[in-house]
Structure formats: structure tokens, C-alpha cells
């Protein structure tokens, strides 16, 4: 089951959805916290001017921005709750994929056992038919039965041989 789970595309997709849902929960919880963003930009330049002293001047600017998002109302907690519910849904999908795959593996296993049993039965039937043909041939050699009885005994043997080949193919 573990090997099938690792190779099954549906199970792998369900596992990926679970990982993504876990990431969304963390992201939603991070947005609920107090956050500060600081942006700064500075520039400077030198220039020659056509006026008496000083004939060279330096110009500069500095710009700072502070952004402080504050959670407003219940929206952040609802986003976290939604992410939690999506995580629960992803966990359920993963569990459903596991159960479905386990059922498929169990069905395949019992189908194999059934087919192996049918093969053993077909082989036993063939062996029995071959014994009957041998007995009919001995009785024919002794003059006890006609050649048609030997031919009649060969019919179940041919059918049993076909059943064995079918069971081996299955």
C-alpha cells in the first residue's frame, strides 16, 4: 500500500494540496500579526551654477515611508479560519485517497489469490482428465472398451487444458 501510495498520481496530488493548505494557514496567521514596513529612498546630485560664490552646489533628497497595517474587524481571523477549514478539507482528501488506494490494493491482492486458486483447480482437473484418458487407453488395450470411449475421455482433457491456459493467462 505504501508503494502504491507513493506512485499513485491522485494520492500525490492530494498530498500536494495538503502541503499547500498548510502553507496558506501559516500565511493567513502571519497577516493577522502587527506588521511594519519601512521604505527609504535617497538621491543626491552636484551641479555647477552660473552665480557667484559658490559656483558649485550639491542637492539631495531623502524620502522615507512607514506602513503599519493594522487588522481591522474580524476579517483576518476569518481568513485564518477559512485557511484552517481548507486544511481540514485537504486532510480529508488525502485520507480518502489513502483509503481508496488501500481498497484497490486489497481488491487486486484478493483477485490474485482467486486467480491462483482457479489455476490450481484447473491443473487438478487436467490431471484428473489425463488419468481418465490413461485409464480408458488401458481398458481399450485390454479390449474392455471401444476406441470411441478413449476419444470421449479425451474431450474433457482438451477442455481442461484450455482452462489451464486461460487461468495461466489470467
N, C-alpha and C positions, 0 to 999 in steps of 0.2 A: 504494500500500500504506500509505503514511504517513497519507493522508487517511482511508482505511478504518479504520486502527488508531485514529485519533482519534475516529471516530464510532461504532465498534463497542462496544456495551454490555458484552459479555463481556471485551473487551480492557481497557476502562476499569475494570471490576470487578477484573480480575487486577492491574492497576497499583495500585489502592487497597489490595488485600491485601498487595502488596509494601511499600507505604509503611507500613502498619500493622505488618507483621512487622519492618521496620527500627526502628520506634519501640519495639516490645517488646524487641528486643535491647538498645537503649540503656537501657530501664527495668530490665531484668534485670541489666545491668552496674552500674547505679547502686546497686542493692540490695546488691551484693557489697561495696561500699566501706564503710569505717567511717563511721558517721553519729552525729551528736549532735543531740538535740532538747532545747531549753530552753523550759519553760513557766513563766510567773510570773503570780501574781495578788496584788493588794494591795487592801486595803479600810481605810477609816477612818471614824470617827463621833465626834460630840461629843454629850454628854448633860449635863443638869442633874441633880444628885443631891441628895437630901434630907439630907445630912450636912453638919456644919460643915466649915470650910475644907478644901480648896477646894470650892466649891459647883458647879463645872463641871469635867468630866473629859473627856479625849479617849481613845478606844480605837482601836487599829489592829492589823491583822494583815497578814502577808506570807507568801505560800506560794510556794515555788519547787520545780520538778520538773525533773530532768535525766534524759533517757532516752538510753542509749547501746546501740543494738542491735549485737551482735557476731555475725558469721556463725558458725554452728555446723555443723560437719561439712561434707559435700560438697554439701549441698542448694543453696546459692547458685550454685556452679559448674554444677550440673546444670540449674538454671533457665536460666542463660546458654546452656548447650549446647542445651537444648530450644528456646530462642528463636532460636539460630543455625540449627538444623535447620528450624524453621518458616520462617525467612527463605529458606533454600535451596529449600524447597518452593514458596514464593511466587514465587521467581525462575523456577523450572521451570514453574509455571503460566502466568506471563507469557510465557515463551518459547514454550510450547505454543500460547497464544492468538495470538502473532505468527505462528508457522508455519502454524497453521490458517487464519488470515486471509490470509496470503500465498498459500496454496493456493487459497482461494476466489477471490481476485483474479485469479490466473493462470488458473483454470478459466473465469472469466467473460470474461477477455480472449480466450482461445483459442476460446471458444464464439462470441464476437462475430466473430472472424476467420472462423470456419467459416460462420456465417450470412451474412456479407458475400460469401464465395466462392459460396455456394449462390445468392444473389441474382444475382450476375454470370452464373453458369451459366444460371439461369432466364431472364435477359434475353437471353442469346445464343441460347438455344433458341427463345424467342419471335421474335427477329429472323430466325432461320433458317426458322421456320414461316411467318412473314409473307412471306419471299422465295419460299417454295414456293407459297403461295397466289397471289402475284402471277404467278409463272411459269405456274401452272395456269390462271389467268384469261386470260393472253396466249395460251396454247395453245388455250383454249376459244374466244376471239375469232377465232383463225385457223382454227377448225374442226378442230383436230387432236384434241381430247379432248371428251368429253361434259360436261354441266353437273354430273353426279354426281361426276366426278373433281374438280371445283372444290370441291364440298361436302365430299368426302372429305379434301381438303387443308386445309380449314378446321377439322376436328376437332382435329388436333394443335396448331393455333394457339390454339384455345379452351382446351385443356389447359395449354398453355404460359403463357397469360395468367393462368390460375388459379394456376399455380405461382409466377409472378412476384408476384402479390398476396399469396400465403401467405408467400413469402420476405420481402417488404417488411414484413409484419406481424411476422414473427419478428425 
